[in-house]
Amino acid sequence: MCVAFHWARVYGLSVNSVRILNAYGPRLRTTGANGAVFGVFPRQKLADRPFTVVGDGRQSRGFLFATDVADAFWHAVTTERTGCIWNLGAGSPRSVNRLVELLGGDVEYVPKRRGKPDFT
């Protein structure tokens, strides 16, 4: 449980939780072990480098644009409901392999990272 929910109970606060999954948009991370594919893949494409796919690429993600994330936060703040947890996603997941297919290019598969889900 989120610490915010604990303090909500202690102090009678109205709290909601929003979990952002696979968002993309301006200023997206393009480096690092946890850089999002929407940031890393275009950088690799422009550099004429192979796409680095973690695992077998069959894992899928429901990508969501930054403005949709902002809208979700607005709704979480303005709703009369409290004590809710919302996982944000597009509702139409796509595999990482499909993104590579759309972008076109060589692929370099690297070992799957421990604890990473196959589907979000």
N, C-alpha and C positions, 0 to 999 in steps of 0.2 A: 504494500500500500504506500502511496505517496505521502511524504512528510506533511505536505500541505493539507491532506485530509485529516491527519492527526490534529494539527493546530486548528483546523476548521471545527472539529468536535470540541476541542478544549475551549476555544474562544467564541464559538457560535458564528463562525465566518461562512460566507457563501463561496464555495470553491468548486471549480471544474478543472479537469486535466485534459490537455490536448497532446497527443503523441503524434509527432510529425514523422511520417515514413516516406522516404524517397522523394523528397521535394527537389525541384530544380527551378532555376531562374537566374537573374543577375547575381554576380559575385559568388557563384557556386564554386566550391572547392575543386581544384584541378590537380592537386598533388596529395601525397601522403597515402598511407595504407588504407585509410577509410574514405578516400576521395570518391565521390559519387560518379557513376559511369557517365552521367550526363555532363559532367565537368571534365572527366579524364578522357573519355573517348574522342571528343572533338579536338582536344589538345594533341592527342596521339595522331589523329587523322591529318591535322595541319602540319605536323612534323614528319609525315610520311613514315610513321612507326607502326608496328603491329598493335592491335588492340589487346590489352592485357585483360584476360577473362579469368576471374577467380573461380576455381572448380570447373565443372563441365559446361557451364553456361546455361544449363536448363533451369536454374533457379529463376523465379519470376518476381517482378516488382510492379506495384501499382503506382506509377509516377504521377506527381501532382505539381502543378505550376505554383510559383510563389504567391500570386494573387489569390489563388484558391485557398492557400494556407491562411493568408490574411483574413479572408472572408470567414473561414472556420473559426478563427480566434474571435472575430467580432461576434459571431453567433454564440460562441461559448460564454462571452462576457455579457451579452444582452438577453440571454434566455432566462426564463424564470426557474428553470430546472437547475438544481445544484447537486453536487456529489457525483457528477457524471464523469466518465472517462471516454474520450473519443479518439479512436485511431484514424488518422487521416490517410487516405489512399484514393486512387482514382476509380477503383472498382472494376477495372479492366486490366488486370496484370499482363505484362509482356515479358518474355524471357530475355535474358541478356544476349543469348545467341540471336534473337530476332533483331535486337538493336544493332548488332554487328552486321547482320545481313542487310539491314536498311542503309547503313553507312558504307558498306563495302570496303573490304580490305583484309589483310592478313591478320591472323589471330595467334596470340601466344597464351596458352593455358597455364595457369599457375595453381599450386595446391590450394584447396579450399581452406578458408580460415576457420578455426575452431569457434563454435558458438554462433556462426552466422546462419540465419534461417534460410530455407530453400524457397519460401514463399512469404511475401508481405503484401 
